[in-house]
C-alpha cells in the first residue's frame, strides 16, 4: 500500500493566517499547525501583508496557500505538505541583483522575457562566486556581493540571489556570453509588471529596494509558469 501523503493544517481566524512561530540559527520562521513537530511553537495570526513577508515553511505549501489567499480564497483544513528544500537539488544557481539609479540590470532573452543575471554553480564554487562570475560573463560588470536576499526552489533546482555592488559598464554584445540575451536596465518600479524570472521575486525586489532588504534571506518556492501573469504572493 502506498504511503498516505503527509498533510498539515491551514487555519484562518478573522482573515488572518494562524501559524506557529519558531526560531533557528538564522532567525524567526513560521510553520502551519500540525506539521509533525514534537512540540508546538507559540501561535500567531498574520495578515496577508505580514504573511507575504514572513518566512513560512514548508515553502511549497506556503506558496500554494499564499497564492490562493491573495486571489481571494481562504484554503482551510488539511493540505499536502510540500517541502522542496529536503531534496538534493538537481542544479544550484547564483543570481546577481545589481541596481543603479533606480534601475535593475536584467537579461532580455530572445523570447522577450527577462532574467536576473546568473547561472549554475560549477565544481568548487559557492553560489556567491558563481553569481559574480556569471555577472561578468553575461554583462561585463565586475561585482562584489553585498548580501544574500533570497533562496528560491523551482522544479528541483535551488537559486541563491545576492545584491551586488558592480563596477564598469555593460560590455559589447560580442564579448558577452548570455545565449543571445541582451543586458538592459529596467526601472525598479516596473519590475512587478515585467515578465521577469523568477516570477516571485519581481514585486519583492521593488518592495525591498524601498523598505530595505530582508535578513535573513527570504525563502520561496516558485511554480509560476506564465511570466506575464500578475504575481502578488
N, C-alpha and C positions, 0 to 999 in steps of 0.2 A: 504494500500500500504506500502510495506517495505521501511524503510528509505534508501535513497541513501548512499552508502559508502562514507565517507569523504576522500578527496584526498588532496594532496599537490603538489606543483610544483617542478620539478627537472630540473635544467638548467646547462649546461656546457658552458664555454667561453674559447676557445683555450685550451681545455683539462684540464680545471680547474673547480671544482665544485663551483657553485655560492650559497652562503648561507647568512643568516642574523645572525649577532653577537649580543648576549645579555650577561648580567651579572646578577647573583643572589648571594645569600649569600655565595655560595661555589666557585664562580669564573666564568670564561668565558665559555659559551657554544654557540652552533650554531643550527639554525633551517633551514628548507627548506623554500623557498619563498612561501608566501600564505598559511601558516599553520593555519590561522584563528585568529592570534593575532590582537588586535585592532590597534596597532602601530608597523610598521616595524622597525627592527633594521638596523644598517648600513650594507651595502652589502659588502661582502668579497668573494674572489675567492681562493680556496685552491687547491694545487696539491694533487695527490693521497697520497703521503707520509705524507703531512700535515693533510689530512682528516683522515687517518688511526689512527692518534694520537690525534685527536680533540674529544671533547665531542659533538656529534651531536644528536639532539633529533628531533622526537621520535626515540628511539633506534632500534625498529623493522624495520622501514623504512630505517634507516641508514644502518643496516646490509644488507638488500637486495640491496641497491644502491652500497655499497662498494664491495659486493661480485661480482656483475655484472661488475663493473668498473675494479676491479683487474683481472678479467678474460677476459678483452679486449672489453667489451661492455659499451657503454655510454647510460644508460637509461635516456631519456629526456621526458618531458611532465608531465602529471598528473599521480601520483602513489598513491596507497592507503596509508592512514595514519595507522600506526601500532605502537601502544604505549602500550606495556605490563606493563609499570610502573603505569598505572592508575587503574589497577585491584588489589584487595586484593590477595596476593599470597597464593597459596594452602599450601606452605611449605617454610620456610626460613632456609637457610643453612649457616653455618660458616665454612670457609676453612683456613688452615694454610700453608703458604708458608715458608718453612724452607730450607735455603741454607747453606752448609758448604763446604769449599774448592772447590767452583765452582761446587758443586753437589747439586741437589734438592731432598728432601725426598718425595717419592711418594708411593702409594699403588698399587702394581701389583695385579690385580684381577685374579680369576681362569679363566676368559675368555681371559686373556693375553692382556688386555688393562690396562691403568693406571689412577689413580685418585689422586687428591690432598687430603691429609688427612683432614677430616672434616665430618660434619653431621648436622642433623636437630637441630634447636633451640628448647629447651624444655621450658616448662612453667616457667616463672620467669627469664629466661636467656636473655642476649643480644647476638647478633651474635659473639661478641668478646669472651664472656665467653664460648659459645658453641664451638668455634674453639679451644680454649685452652683445654677444657675438651676432645673433640674428638681426638686431637693430643695425649694426654696422653693415652686414651683408645686404640687407633689404633697403636701407635708406642712405647709408654713408655716414650717419651720425655716430659719434663716439659717446656712449652712455655710461653713466655711473649710477648704480642702484641707490635709491633713497630708502624705500621700504616696500615690503610685500603688502598688497592691499586686498587680494582676493585669491581664492582657490576654487576652481570650478571643475566638476566632474561631468563628463558627457561621453556617452557611447563607449564606456570602458576606458576612457582616457582622463588624465588629470592635467589641468593647466594652472600655472602659477603666474600671477600678474603683478608687476612691480612698477611703481612710479620711478622715473629716472630724471636726472639732470643730463642734458646732452649737449655736446659741443659740435660745431661745424654746421655745414649746410647740406641739404639733400643733394646727393650725387647725381651725376649724369646717368640717364637710363641705361646706357651700355655698360656702366660699371657696377650695376646692381644685380642681385640675384633674388628675384621675387616672382618668378614664374609668370612673367608678363604683367604683373601688377604695377601700379603707379603710386608712389608716395604722394599723399595730398594732406593739406592742413584743413581740418573741418572745425568750425566753431563749436566749442564745448556745448553751448546752448542748443545746438541742433542734434546732439548725439541721441536723445530719446527717440527721434523720428528718422534717424539714419539707419539703413539696413546693415547694421553692424553685427558681426560675430566676434565674441559670444554675446548673444542677444540679452542675456540677463545682466550684463554689465553696462548696457547702453545708458539707461537713465541713472544708474547708480554713480557712474563716473561724473556725470554732470552734477548730481547732488553732492557727492563728496568734494568736488572741486570748490563748491560754495561753502559747505559747512565743516569740512575737514575730513581727512582720510581715516578709515577705520583702523583701530588697533585693539585686538589682534585682527588678522585678515578675515574678511567675510568668507563664508563657506557656502557654496551654492551648487546645486545641480541644475543643468540646463538641457531641456529636451525640446526647445523651441526650434522647429524646422523652417518656419516661414519668417525670414528676416524682415519682411515688410509689415508684419503684423504688429500691432501695439503690444508692448510688454511692460506692465506696471507692477510686476511682482518680482 
